[in-house]
Amino acid sequence: MRGTNLPSNLVLSTCPEILTYAQGDIRSWHDLARLADIVRPMMGITTDVWETAMDTMGAIEASIVIAAVLERFSEIKNPGAYLRTLTIRSKERHFSSSPMVMALGRRTAA
């Protein structure tokens, strides 16, 4: 699995909504990736879009995006299209989940 420069505890504290779907503790990035795979169909994200995102971004980055999108689920009209757009931006090296998570953190703190 490709990594991220974000610590997992920061991601999970900034994006706690995904934890409501966990059946146990999230102890690793692999646990988060498995949980994101469980949550993403509930968000309307197809297997094809998810697999493309994981292939392009890496499983960790794609899982962080799922957690972040879930935090804003009521504001995002089409999570699948949103993930597809972020995947294209990632492929062009114009996307990282770090600013997304940091913005959510600032939003929560405000």
NUMARMI-71408 format. One record per residue: residue number from 1; x, y, z of N, C-alpha, C in turn. Coordinates in nm, 2 decimals. Layout:
BEGIN
NUM, X, Y, Z, X, Y, Z, X, Y, Z
...
This chain:
BEGIN
1, 0.08, -0.12, 0.00, 0.00, 0.00, 0.00, 0.09, 0.12, 0.00
2, 0.06, 0.22, -0.09, 0.13, 0.34, -0.09, 0.08, 0.42, 0.03
3, 0.17, 0.50, 0.08, 0.14, 0.58, 0.21, 0.09, 0.72, 0.19
4, 0.08, 0.78, 0.30, 0.04, 0.92, 0.31, 0.13, 0.99, 0.41
5, 0.13, 1.12, 0.41, 0.21, 1.19, 0.51, 0.12, 1.23, 0.63
6, 0.00, 1.19, 0.63, -0.09, 1.22, 0.74, -0.09, 1.10, 0.84
7, -0.09, 1.14, 0.97, -0.10, 1.03, 1.07, -0.24, 0.98, 1.08
8, -0.25, 0.85, 1.10, -0.39, 0.79, 1.10, -0.48, 0.85, 1.21
9, -0.42, 0.88, 1.32, -0.50, 0.94, 1.43, -0.56, 1.08, 1.39
10, -0.48, 1.15, 1.31, -0.54, 1.28, 1.26, -0.65, 1.26, 1.17
11, -0.64, 1.17, 1.08, -0.74, 1.14, 0.98, -0.87, 1.09, 1.05
12, -0.85, 1.00, 1.15, -0.97, 0.95, 1.22, -1.04, 1.05, 1.31
13, -0.96, 1.14, 1.37, -1.02, 1.24, 1.46, -1.08, 1.35, 1.37
14, -1.03, 1.37, 1.25, -1.09, 1.47, 1.16, -1.21, 1.42, 1.09
15, -1.21, 1.29, 1.06, -1.32, 1.22, 0.99, -1.38, 1.11, 1.07
16, -1.44, 1.15, 1.18, -1.49, 1.04, 1.27, -1.62, 0.97, 1.22
17, -1.69, 1.02, 1.13, -1.81, 0.96, 1.08, -1.79, 0.82, 1.03
18, -1.68, 0.79, 0.97, -1.65, 0.66, 0.92, -1.64, 0.56, 1.03
19, -1.60, 0.60, 1.15, -1.59, 0.51, 1.26, -1.72, 0.45, 1.31
20, -1.83, 0.52, 1.27, -1.96, 0.47, 1.31, -2.00, 0.34, 1.24
21, -1.93, 0.31, 1.13, -1.95, 0.19, 1.05, -1.85, 0.08, 1.09
22, -1.75, 0.11, 1.17, -1.65, 0.01, 1.21, -1.71, -0.09, 1.31
23, -1.67, -0.21, 1.30, -1.72, -0.31, 1.40, -1.62, -0.34, 1.51
24, -1.51, -0.27, 1.50, -1.40, -0.28, 1.60, -1.31, -0.16, 1.58
25, -1.20, -0.17, 1.65, -1.10, -0.06, 1.63, -1.03, -0.05, 1.50
26, -1.00, 0.07, 1.45, -0.92, 0.08, 1.33, -0.78, 0.10, 1.38
27, -0.70, 0.00, 1.35, -0.56, -0.01, 1.41, -0.46, 0.01, 1.30
28, -0.50, 0.01, 1.17, -0.40, 0.02, 1.07, -0.47, 0.09, 0.95
29, -0.38, 0.13, 0.85, -0.43, 0.18, 0.73, -0.51, 0.07, 0.65
30, -0.47, -0.05, 0.67, -0.54, -0.16, 0.60, -0.68, -0.17, 0.66
31, -0.70, -0.15, 0.79, -0.83, -0.16, 0.85, -0.92, -0.04, 0.79
32, -0.86, 0.07, 0.77, -0.93, 0.19, 0.72, -0.97, 0.16, 0.57
33, -0.88, 0.10, 0.50, -0.91, 0.06, 0.36, -1.03, -0.04, 0.35
34, -1.03, -0.14, 0.44, -1.14, -0.23, 0.44, -1.27, -0.16, 0.48
35, -1.26, -0.07, 0.57, -1.38, 0.00, 0.61, -1.43, 0.09, 0.50
36, -1.34, 0.16, 0.43, -1.38, 0.24, 0.32, -1.45, 0.16, 0.21
37, -1.40, 0.04, 0.19, -1.46, -0.05, 0.09, -1.61, -0.09, 0.13
38, -1.63, -0.10, 0.26, -1.77, -0.13, 0.31, -1.86, -0.01, 0.30
39, -1.81, 0.11, 0.33, -1.89, 0.23, 0.33, -1.92, 0.28, 0.19
40, -1.82, 0.27, 0.10, -1.84, 0.34, -0.03, -1.96, 0.30, -0.11
41, -2.01, 0.17, -0.11, -2.13, 0.15, -0.18, -2.25, 0.22, -0.12
42, -2.25, 0.24, 0.01, -2.36, 0.31, 0.08, -2.36, 0.46, 0.03
43, -2.25, 0.50, -0.02, -2.24, 0.64, -0.06, -2.27, 0.65, -0.21
44, -2.29, 0.54, -0.28, -2.32, 0.54, -0.42, -2.20, 0.54, -0.51
45, -2.09, 0.50, -0.45, -1.96, 0.49, -0.52, -1.95, 0.35, -0.58
46, -1.94, 0.33, -0.71, -1.94, 0.20, -0.77, -1.80, 0.13, -0.75
47, -1.80, 0.01, -0.77, -1.68, -0.07, -0.76, -1.58, -0.02, -0.86
48, -1.62, 0.01, -0.98, -1.53, 0.05, -1.09, -1.46, 0.19, -1.05
49, -1.54, 0.28, -1.00, -1.48, 0.41, -0.96, -1.39, 0.39, -0.84
50, -1.42, 0.30, -0.75, -1.34, 0.28, -0.63, -1.21, 0.21, -0.67
51, -1.21, 0.11, -0.76, -1.09, 0.04, -0.80, -1.00, 0.13, -0.88
52, -1.06, 0.22, -0.96, -0.97, 0.31, -1.03, -0.91, 0.41, -0.94
53, -0.98, 0.46, -0.84, -0.93, 0.55, -0.74, -0.81, 0.48, -0.66
54, -0.83, 0.36, -0.62, -0.73, 0.28, -0.55, -0.60, 0.26, -0.64
55, -0.63, 0.23, -0.76, -0.51, 0.20, -0.85, -0.43, 0.33, -0.88
56, -0.51, 0.44, -0.89, -0.44, 0.57, -0.92, -0.38, 0.64, -0.79
57, -0.46, 0.64, -0.69, -0.41, 0.71, -0.57, -0.34, 0.62, -0.47
58, -0.37, 0.50, -0.47, -0.32, 0.41, -0.37, -0.44, 0.38, -0.27
59, -0.44, 0.27, -0.21, -0.55, 0.23, -0.12, -0.57, 0.33, 0.00
60, -0.45, 0.37, 0.05, -0.46, 0.46, 0.17, -0.52, 0.59, 0.14
61, -0.46, 0.65, 0.03, -0.51, 0.78, -0.01, -0.66, 0.78, -0.05
62, -0.70, 0.68, -0.12, -0.84, 0.66, -0.16, -0.93, 0.64, -0.04
63, -0.88, 0.57, 0.06, -0.96, 0.55, 0.18, -0.97, 0.68, 0.26
64, -0.87, 0.76, 0.27, -0.88, 0.89, 0.33, -0.98, 0.97, 0.26
65, -0.98, 0.97, 0.13, -1.08, 1.05, 0.06, -1.22, 1.00, 0.09
66, -1.24, 0.87, 0.10, -1.38, 0.82, 0.13, -1.42, 0.87, 0.27
67, -1.33, 0.87, 0.37, -1.36, 0.92, 0.50, -1.39, 1.07, 0.50
68, -1.31, 1.14, 0.42, -1.34, 1.29, 0.41, -1.47, 1.32, 0.34
69, -1.50, 1.25, 0.24, -1.62, 1.27, 0.16, -1.74, 1.24, 0.25
70, -1.73, 1.13, 0.33, -1.84, 1.09, 0.42, -1.87, 1.21, 0.52
71, -1.77, 1.28, 0.56, -1.79, 1.39, 0.65, -1.87, 1.50, 0.58
72, -1.86, 1.51, 0.45, -1.94, 1.62, 0.38, -2.05, 1.56, 0.29
73, -2.09, 1.44, 0.33, -2.18, 1.36, 0.24, -2.31, 1.44, 0.21
74, -2.36, 1.51, 0.30, -2.49, 1.59, 0.28, -2.46, 1.70, 0.18
75, -2.34, 1.75, 0.16, -2.31, 1.86, 0.08, -2.27, 1.82, -0.06
76, -2.23, 1.69, -0.08, -2.18, 1.64, -0.21, -2.29, 1.57, -0.28
77, -2.33, 1.62, -0.39, -2.45, 1.57, -0.46, -2.42, 1.43, -0.52
78, -2.30, 1.41, -0.57, -2.27, 1.28, -0.64, -2.13, 1.24, -0.59
79, -2.12, 1.16, -0.48, -1.99, 1.12, -0.43, -1.91, 1.04, -0.53
80, -1.97, 0.96, -0.61, -1.90, 0.88, -0.72, -1.83, 0.97, -0.82
81, -1.90, 1.07, -0.87, -1.85, 1.16, -0.96, -1.74, 1.25, -0.90
82, -1.76, 1.28, -0.77, -1.66, 1.36, -0.70, -1.53, 1.28, -0.69
83, -1.54, 1.15, -0.65, -1.42, 1.07, -0.64, -1.36, 1.05, -0.77
84, -1.44, 1.03, -0.88, -1.38, 1.02, -1.01, -1.30, 1.14, -1.05
85, -1.35, 1.26, -1.02, -1.28, 1.39, -1.05, -1.15, 1.40, -0.97
86, -1.16, 1.36, -0.84, -1.03, 1.36, -0.76, -0.93, 1.26, -0.81
87, -0.98, 1.15, -0.86, -0.89, 1.05, -0.92, -0.82, 1.10, -1.04
88, -0.89, 1.17, -1.13, -0.83, 1.23, -1.24, -0.73, 1.33, -1.20
89, -0.76, 1.41, -1.11, -0.67, 1.52, -1.06, -0.54, 1.45, -1.00
90, -0.56, 1.34, -0.93, -0.45, 1.27, -0.87, -0.36, 1.21, -0.98
91, -0.42, 1.16, -1.08, -0.34, 1.10, -1.19, -0.25, 1.21, -1.25
92, -0.30, 1.33, -1.26, -0.23, 1.44, -1.31, -0.14, 1.51, -1.21
93, -0.13, 1.45, -1.09, -0.05, 1.50, -0.98, -0.10, 1.63, -0.93
94, -0.23, 1.66, -0.93, -0.29, 1.78, -0.88, -0.38, 1.76, -0.76
95, -0.36, 1.65, -0.69, -0.45, 1.62, -0.58, -0.37, 1.55, -0.47
96, -0.40, 1.58, -0.35, -0.35, 1.51, -0.23, -0.46, 1.52, -0.13
97, -0.48, 1.42, -0.05, -0.58, 1.42, 0.05, -0.55, 1.51, 0.17
98, -0.42, 1.54, 0.19, -0.37, 1.62, 0.30, -0.45, 1.76, 0.32
99, -0.45, 1.84, 0.21, -0.53, 1.97, 0.22, -0.68, 1.95, 0.25
100, -0.73, 1.84, 0.20, -0.87, 1.81, 0.22, -0.90, 1.78, 0.37
101, -0.81, 1.70, 0.43, -0.83, 1.66, 0.57, -0.80, 1.78, 0.66
102, -0.70, 1.86, 0.63, -0.67, 1.98, 0.70, -0.78, 2.08, 0.70
103, -0.85, 2.10, 0.58, -0.96, 2.19, 0.57, -1.08, 2.14, 0.66
104, -1.10, 2.01, 0.66, -1.20, 1.96, 0.75, -1.17, 1.98, 0.90
105, -1.05, 1.97, 0.93, -1.00, 2.00, 1.07, -1.03, 2.15, 1.10
106, -0.99, 2.24, 1.01, -1.02, 2.38, 1.04, -1.17, 2.41, 1.05
107, -1.24, 2.34, 0.97, -1.39, 2.36, 0.97, -1.45, 2.31, 1.10
108, -1.40, 2.20, 1.15, -1.45, 2.15, 1.27, -1.41, 2.24, 1.39
109, -1.29, 2.30, 1.39, -1.24, 2.38, 1.49, -1.32, 2.52, 1.50
110, -1.37, 2.56, 1.38, -1.43, 2.69, 1.38, -1.57, 2.70, 1.44
